[in-house]
C-alpha cells in the first residue's frame, strides 16, 4: 500500500516569494490610485459659484467706493458683507461664524444641488432676512443659473454682523447688483422683521431707517398689527405675485424670520433641508412655512449654513480665500476601479502561470515516494 506525498521543489518556494512581492506591489498601486468623479449638474454648480463670486466682488468694490467701514478682523477677506455687532436696525444676536462661513462662493453650488429638481421657469416662493446677506447671494446665484422664477419677501432687519447698516440694507445690496446688470429680480415686498415681525424693541430711528430703505428701493411694506396678521399678509402677497399663473413648486426659507417660521422654537424644530410632510406635524404657531406645506408646497428650510458647509466639506479657513470648485458638492475622489481591476487580473494571471510552469517543470510522478522503500 502506497501513500502519495507531495514534495515541494526549491522552485516552488521562489515562486511563492515572487507572488508575495508582486501582490504587495499591486496592492500599493491599486490603493494609491484615485479618480475624481464629478457630481450631477457640475457645470451649473460652477456657473453659480462664479456668479456669486461676481456678486461679492461688485458689492465689495461699491462698499469701498462709498467709504463704508469694513471690519479688518471679523471680515478678513474685506468683502463688506460682515456688518456691525450692533446697529439701530439690529434685532438680535447673530453668530459671527455663520456669516463668515457663508462668504464662500461654493455655497451657491449647495443651492444648485437642492434646487436642481426644479425646471427652468418654475415659480419659487422665497422668504429671506437681512441677517446673512452672503447666503442670500448664494441663493440668488443658484436661482439665476437654473433660470427659476422667484417671488421674494424679505424681513429687512438683521441680526448681528448681517446687513445691518442703515445705508446698506439687503435691499440696497440688491439695488447695486441690479444697477450693475447682474440681477434681474429681487424682493417685491419687505417686512420690518424682528419680534412679532414688527421690530418690537427697535428704536424709532431704527424703524424709520428700515422704512426709508423700502421707500428708496420701491419695495412695498408688509406691516400687520400682530404676528398672525403679518403671516396672513405674507400669504396674500405671495398669492398676488403668483398672478393666477400656475402654482409654487417650492417654498425656500432662509434663516428664522418669525413670519416664516411662526416662532423661535419652530425654527429649530423644522428639519433643515427639503420637507415634504410638514403638513402632518402640529406646531404651536403657524408661519408661512406651515401654510405653504398645507397647500402641498414642498419646503426647503436652511437655517445654519455652517452645518451645510461642513457637510459638503467646504473650506472654513479665514486665512485663505476659498477656491471655486472645491468640496464634495462638486466632485468626490474614489479608488480607481479600472486600475484595481487590472492589478487583480495581473495577480490572478501570475498565480495561474506559476501553477502551470511549476507543475510542468516538476514531474509529479518523480515526487511520489514509497515510504516502505525509504525505510
Helices and strands as residue ranges (DSSP letters): H 10-31, E 34-38, H 42-65, H 96-102, H 107-115, E 123-129, H 133-145, E 149-155, H 170-179, E 187-191, G 195-197, H 204-216, E 220-222, H 227-242, E 248-254, H 258-261, H 264-269, E 273-275, G 278-280, H 288-294, E 299-302, H 305-311, E 331-335, H 337-361, G 364-367, H 371-374
